[in-house]
Amino acid sequence: MIFKENRKLTVACLLLVSVPFLYMASRSSDRWYLPLIQKLHPDRDTVMKNINAAIDAKDWPVAKALAQRALHRFPADEGLKDASERINREFRNAQNQQERERKINRLIALANAQSDADLQNIYSNTLHDYSSGVVYAVRHYELVGRVGREAEEGLFDVFPKSAAQQTEIFETLDDNRSLDPEADDARLQHVYYNFYRYAAQLAEKDTAHLSAFLRALNRFNKGDNGKEEPMLCRFASEIYENNPQAYQSVADSLDKETKQQALNCRMNAAWPKPSRSPSDPGDTWEPYEFRSLGIRLLFENIKGVENYYQLSSNGNWLEQHRPSDDRTYGGPQIIQVLSKPASESIEETIRKNFIPPGTECKVTPYKAPVHDPNKVFLQIRATGKLEQQLAQSDGKPGCDEFGQYTGCEDPIIYFEYHPLESKTKYAFVVFGGDAHPLFDEKSIQLFDR
């Protein structure tokens, strides 16, 4: 009764009875209690041994639990602190890896859907993150036959609206490759490629979509996608090639930085294509770009040392010459790249710079050997009495060196201006007297540096 009524007295009595037994145990030579204590509270070396065993087994949850318990007992131990940091890092990596595997499996399931009903069912039971939305939109567009406003709008609803979203797509592809080294040609990468290809095709037909597409170019440029092929830029150049007026109009409506990126991509993959065969079957067209001048074109690479010509720049002129030619006084000049204010018409620029005051000359349209509705071709021609005098004077030039020669077989010369490529560049072209010059006259492209 007394023990039940007084707990403190009960505990005191138990301690009093146990003291002799504890004293005897402590004097014992075999220390029988030590294994029990060691099991319940192992020393530091045993703790590290157990932690390292869990690390070697890559059992990060167990390693993390052991390290946390050990740090409570040995909070100042630097070795335990280092081990704990490494375990926490590896534990997070393991969790991330598992999440990446689950994510890739979700995306592959969407990509492999064989019907729109199957796709809808899979998507309704999966996590609706950004990457899943992209794969769903692409497969839905494909499975409904790539027709219908709803499916088209679905593609642009998930079109990247930030550099982070843009980067997520490529990180997902990187994850896919790291999990499956043979996945470069796998279904998932094909879906992402089609995402941009379909968007480019729709952007070419709809200016609202084109605006979204070109805005993504700048986000693409800012995102961490340096290892990836710049697909958007390549597709953009194809849009420009097929519909240059719409491309330029939409680019002009964008902010300065995005517009510049769009203009840079405009020509990125659209190197000039030959408009005719070279002079001889064995010759080839070689692309030249003079970035400091803002011009690119094709020049004929003629086989044989005797006929070999080079193309080079000298000031703002392009010159063609043989390597052994004496260029003390300059080589044969073929194209001069000139600049103008963007707000000034090309006719006014030529008139102010090349027609002397009081001269009966004017800037007139020219039916050049090149026919291109997106380019402007002009000449300076004599008018009035001067034109009559020239007709009677055996073709002497009357409008300075840039004027039209008449009455004799002089070289064809003209100005050309490409407003869809650059509003500040134009060129003076010396076509020559032959049927074709060594450069492809239709390949000239002008661009802002």
C-alpha positions in Angstrom: 0.0 0.0 0.0 2.7 2.4 1.0 4.4 2.0 -2.4 1.3 2.7 -4.3 0.6 5.8 -2.3 4.0 7.3 -2.4 5.9 7.0 -5.8 8.9 9.0 -4.6 9.5 6.5 -1.8 9.1 3.6 -4.2 11.8 4.9 -6.5 14.2 5.6 -3.6 13.8 2.1 -2.3 14.5 0.6 -5.7 17.7 2.7 -6.1 18.8 1.7 -2.6 18.4 -2.0 -3.4 20.2 -1.8 -6.8 23.3 0.1 -5.6 25.2 -3.0 -4.3 24.5 -4.9 -7.5 25.8 -2.0 -9.6 28.9 -1.7 -7.5 29.6 -5.4 -7.9 29.0 -5.2 -11.6 31.5 -2.3 -11.9 34.2 -4.4 -10.2 33.6 -7.3 -12.5 36.5 -8.0 -14.9 34.4 -9.0 -17.9 32.3 -5.7 -17.9 29.3 -7.6 -19.2 27.2 -4.4 -19.6 29.5 -2.7 -22.1 28.2 -4.4 -25.2 24.7 -3.3 -24.3 25.9 0.3 -23.8 28.0 0.2 -27.0 25.0 -1.0 -29.0 22.7 1.7 -27.6 25.4 4.5 -27.6 28.3 3.5 -30.0 31.5 5.4 -29.9 32.6 7.9 -32.6 34.6 5.4 -34.6 31.8 2.9 -34.7 29.4 5.7 -35.7 31.6 6.6 -38.7 32.0 3.0 -39.7 28.2 2.6 -39.8 27.8 5.8 -41.7 30.5 4.9 -44.3 28.8 1.5 -44.8 25.5 3.2 -45.6 27.4 5.6 -48.0 29.1 2.8 -49.8 25.7 1.1 -50.2 24.3 4.5 -51.5 21.6 4.0 -48.9 21.2 7.8 -48.4 18.1 7.8 -46.2 19.9 5.5 -43.7 23.1 7.4 -43.9 21.2 10.7 -43.3 19.4 9.3 -40.2 22.7 8.0 -38.8 24.5 11.2 -39.4 21.8 13.3 -37.8 21.8 11.1 -34.7 25.6 11.2 -34.5 25.7 15.0 -34.7 23.5 15.2 -31.7 26.1 13.3 -29.7 29.2 14.8 -31.3 28.1 18.3 -32.4 31.7 19.7 -32.7 33.1 16.8 -34.8 34.3 18.3 -38.1 34.5 14.9 -39.8 30.9 14.2 -39.0 29.9 17.6 -40.2 31.6 17.0 -43.6 30.1 13.6 -43.9 26.7 15.0 -43.1 27.0 17.7 -45.8 28.0 15.2 -48.4 25.1 12.9 -47.4 22.5 15.7 -47.5 23.8 16.7 -51.0 23.7 13.1 -52.3 20.3 12.6 -50.7 18.9 15.6 -52.6 20.5 14.4 -55.8 19.0 10.9 -55.4 15.6 12.5 -54.8 16.0 14.7 -57.8 17.1 11.8 -59.9 14.1 9.8 -58.9 11.8 12.8 -59.8 13.6 13.2 -63.2 13.0 9.5 -63.9 9.3 9.8 -63.0 9.0 13.0 -65.1 10.7 11.4 -68.2 8.5 8.4 -67.9 5.4 10.6 -67.8 6.5 12.5 -70.9 7.4 9.4 -72.8 4.0 8.0 -72.0 2.4 11.1 -73.5 4.7 11.0 -76.5 3.8 7.4 -77.3 0.0 7.9 -77.1 -1.6 6.3 -80.2 -4.9 8.1 -80.2 -6.2 11.4 -78.9 -8.5 9.6 -76.5 -5.5 7.7 -75.1 -3.6 11.0 -74.9 -6.4 12.7 -73.0 -6.6 9.8 -70.5 -2.9 9.8 -69.8 -2.8 13.6 -69.5 -5.7 13.6 -67.0 -3.8 11.3 -64.7 -0.4 13.0 -64.8 1.3 16.0 -63.3 0.5 19.1 -65.4 3.9 20.8 -65.4 5.2 22.9 -68.3 7.1 20.0 -70.1 4.0 17.8 -69.9 1.9 20.6 -71.4 4.3 20.9 -74.4 4.3 17.2 -75.2 0.5 17.1 -74.8 0.0 20.0 -77.1 2.3 18.6 -79.8 0.7 15.1 -79.7 -2.8 16.5 -79.7 -2.0 18.6 -82.7 -0.6 15.6 -84.5 -3.4 13.1 -83.5 -6.2 15.4 -84.7 -4.5 15.7 -88.1 -2.7 19.0 -87.6 -5.9 20.9 -88.3 -8.3 22.9 -86.2 -7.9 26.3 -84.5 -8.2 24.8 -81.0 -5.2 22.5 -81.6 -3.2 25.3 -83.2 -3.9 27.7 -80.3 -2.9 24.9 -77.9 0.6 24.9 -79.3 1.0 28.7 -78.8 -0.6 28.5 -75.3 2.5 26.6 -74.2 5.0 28.4 -76.3 7.9 29.6 -74.1 7.1 32.9 -72.4 10.3 33.1 -70.4 13.9 32.0 -70.7 13.3 29.6 -67.8 10.6 27.8 -69.7 12.8 27.8 -72.8 15.6 26.3 -70.8 13.4 23.7 -69.2 12.7 22.1 -72.5 16.4 21.5 -73.2 17.1 20.4 -69.7 14.4 17.8 -70.1 16.2 16.6 -73.2 19.5 16.5 -71.3 17.9 14.5 -68.6 16.5 12.1 -71.1 20.0 11.6 -72.6 21.6 11.1 -69.2 19.0 8.4 -68.3 19.2 6.8 -71.7 22.4 7.4 -73.7 20.7 6.1 -76.8 17.8 8.5 -76.6 19.2 11.1 -79.0 16.9 9.8 -81.7 14.1 8.8 -79.3 10.5 9.8 -79.5 10.7 12.6 -76.9 13.4 14.6 -78.8 11.4 14.2 -82.0 8.3 15.6 -80.2 10.2 18.7 -79.1 11.7 19.3 -82.5 8.2 19.1 -84.0 7.0 21.6 -81.4 9.2 24.3 -82.9 8.7 23.2 -86.5 4.9 23.3 -86.2 5.0 26.6 -84.5 7.2 28.1 -87.3 4.8 26.8 -89.9 1.8 28.4 -88.1 3.7 31.6 -87.5 4.4 32.0 -91.2 0.6 32.2 -91.8 -0.5 34.3 -88.7 1.2 37.5 -87.7 0.0 37.1 -84.1 1.8 33.8 -83.9 4.8 35.2 -85.7 5.1 37.9 -83.0 5.1 35.2 -80.3 7.6 33.2 -82.3 10.0 36.1 -82.8 9.8 37.1 -79.1 10.9 33.6 -78.2 14.1 34.2 -80.2 15.4 36.7 -77.7 14.4 34.4 -74.7 16.2 31.6 -76.5 19.3 33.7 -76.8 19.2 34.5 -73.0 18.4 31.0 -71.9 21.1 28.5 -70.9 20.9 26.7 -74.3 24.4 27.1 -75.6 24.9 23.4 -76.2 21.8 23.1 -78.3 21.3 23.8 -82.0 19.5 27.2 -82.4 16.4 25.7 -84.0 14.3 28.8 -83.5 16.8 30.9 -85.4 17.0 28.4 -88.3 13.2 28.2 -88.5 13.0 32.0 -88.3 15.2 32.4 -91.4 13.0 30.0 -93.3 9.9 32.1 -92.4 11.8 35.2 -93.6 12.7 33.5 -96.8 9.1 32.5 -97.5 7.4 35.7 -96.3 9.9 38.6 -95.9 7.4 41.4 -95.8 5.4 40.0 -92.9 8.6 39.0 -91.1 10.0 42.5 -91.4 6.7 44.2 -90.4 6.4 42.1 -87.2 10.1 42.6 -86.4 9.6 46.4 -86.6 6.9 46.2 -84.0 9.1 44.5 -81.4 11.3 46.1 -78.8 14.8 47.1 -79.9 16.7 44.1 -78.4 14.2 41.5 -79.7 14.0 43.1 -83.1 17.8 42.9 -83.5 17.8 39.3 -82.5 15.0 38.6 -85.1 17.0 40.5 -87.8 20.2 38.6 -86.9 18.3 35.2 -87.2 16.6 36.4 -90.4 19.8 35.6 -92.4 21.3 33.1 -90.1 20.6 30.0 -92.1 19.6 31.7 -95.3 22.9 31.9 -97.1 22.5 33.0 -100.7 21.5 30.2 -103.0 23.1 30.2 -106.5 20.8 31.7 -109.2 22.8 30.1 -112.0 25.5 27.6 -112.7 29.2 28.7 -112.6 30.9 29.5 -115.9 32.6 26.1 -116.2 31.3 22.8 -115.0 34.3 22.2 -112.7 33.9 25.6 -110.9 31.9 26.1 -107.7 30.2 29.0 -105.9 31.9 30.1 -102.7 30.1 32.1 -100.1 31.7 35.3 -98.9 30.7 37.5 -95.9 32.2 40.9 -95.1 30.7 41.6 -91.7 32.4 44.9 -91.2 30.7 46.1 -94.4 27.4 44.3 -94.0 27.4 42.3 -97.2 27.4 38.6 -98.2 27.4 37.1 -101.7 28.5 34.1 -103.8 31.8 34.4 -105.8 32.9 32.0 -108.4 35.8 29.7 -107.4 37.5 29.1 -110.7 39.7 26.0 -111.0 43.2 26.4 -112.4 46.0 28.7 -111.2 46.1 30.9 -114.3 42.4 31.9 -114.0 42.2 32.0 -110.2 40.6 35.1 -108.7 40.2 36.3 -105.2 37.6 38.5 -103.6 38.6 40.9 -100.9 37.6 44.2 -99.4 39.5 47.5 -99.7 37.8 50.3 -97.7 34.1 50.1 -98.6 34.8 48.4 -102.0 34.9 44.7 -102.9 37.6 43.9 -105.4 38.3 40.9 -107.5 41.9 40.2 -108.4 44.5 37.5 -109.0 46.8 36.8 -106.1 49.8 38.0 -108.2 48.1 41.2 -109.4 49.9 44.5 -108.6 47.4 46.2 -106.3 49.3 49.4 -105.7 46.6 51.4 -107.4 43.7 49.2 -106.3 42.2 46.1 -107.9 39.2 45.9 -110.2 36.4 47.3 -108.1 33.0 45.5 -108.4 30.8 46.5 -105.5 30.8 49.5 -103.2 28.8 49.3 -99.9 27.3 52.6 -98.9 25.3 53.9 -95.9 22.2 56.2 -95.7 19.9 57.5 -92.9 17.1 55.0 -92.3 14.5 57.8 -92.5 15.7 59.1 -95.9 14.5 57.6 -99.2 17.1 55.9 -101.3 16.4 58.3 -104.2 17.0 61.3 -102.1 20.3 59.8 -100.7 21.6 59.1 -104.2 20.6 62.5 -105.5 22.3 64.4 -102.6 25.5 62.4 -102.8 26.1 61.8 -106.5 24.3 64.4 -108.6 26.2 67.7 -108.8 23.9 70.8 -108.2 22.6 72.3 -111.4 23.3 69.1 -113.4 20.5 67.8 -115.7 20.6 64.4 -114.1 18.0 62.4 -112.1 17.7 59.1 -110.2 15.5 56.7 -112.2 14.4 53.1 -111.8 16.6 50.6 -113.7 15.6 47.3 -115.2 18.7 45.5 -113.9 19.8 42.1 -115.0 18.5 41.0 -111.6 14.7 40.7 -111.1 13.7 40.8 -107.5 10.5 42.5 -106.2 12.0 42.9 -102.7 15.0 45.0 -104.1 15.2 48.4 -105.6 17.5 49.1 -108.6 18.3 52.6 -109.7 20.5 54.5 -112.1 21.5 58.1 -112.6 20.5 59.3 -116.0 20.9 62.5 -118.0 17.7 64.4 -118.9 16.8 67.4 -121.1 19.5 69.0 -123.2 22.3 67.0 -121.5 20.7 63.8 -122.7 20.6 65.2 -126.3 24.2 66.3 -126.0 25.3 62.8 -124.8 23.5 61.2 -127.7 25.6 63.4 -130.1 28.9 63.1 -128.2 29.9 59.5 -128.7 28.7 58.5 -125.3 30.8 60.7 -123.0 29.6 60.5 -119.4 27.5 63.4 -118.3 26.5 62.6 -114.7 29.8 62.0 -113.1 31.3 58.5 -112.7 28.1 57.1 -111.3 26.0 58.2 -114.3 24.6 56.2 -117.2 27.0 55.8 -120.2 25.2 55.9 -123.5 26.1 55.2 -127.1 28.9 52.7 -126.5 29.5 49.4 -124.9 30.4 50.6 -121.4 30.1 48.4 -118.3 26.6 48.0 -116.7 26.5 49.9 -113.5 23.6 50.6 -111.1 22.6 51.1 -107.4 20.7 48.5 -105.5 18.8 48.8 -102.2 17.3 46.0 -100.1 14.8 47.7 -97.7 13.7 44.3 -96.2 17.3 43.5 -95.3 18.6 46.9 -94.2 17.2 50.4 -94.3 20.7 51.9 -93.9 22.7 50.0 -96.5 22.8 50.1 -100.3 25.3 49.2 -102.9 26.8 50.5 -106.1 27.4 47.6 -108.5 29.8 47.4 -111.4 28.2 44.5 -113.3 30.7 44.7 -116.1 30.4 44.1 -119.9 30.1 40.3 -119.9 26.9 38.3 -119.8 27.6 37.5 -116.1 30.2 38.8 -113.6 32.3 36.5 -111.4 29.9 37.1 -108.6 26.3 35.9 -108.6 24.5 39.1 -109.1 21.3 37.7 -107.5 23.1 36.5 -104.4 23.9 39.9 -102.9 22.6 40.4 -99.3 23.0 43.5 -97.3 22.6 43.5 -93.5 23.2 45.8 -90.5 26.3 45.0 -88.6 
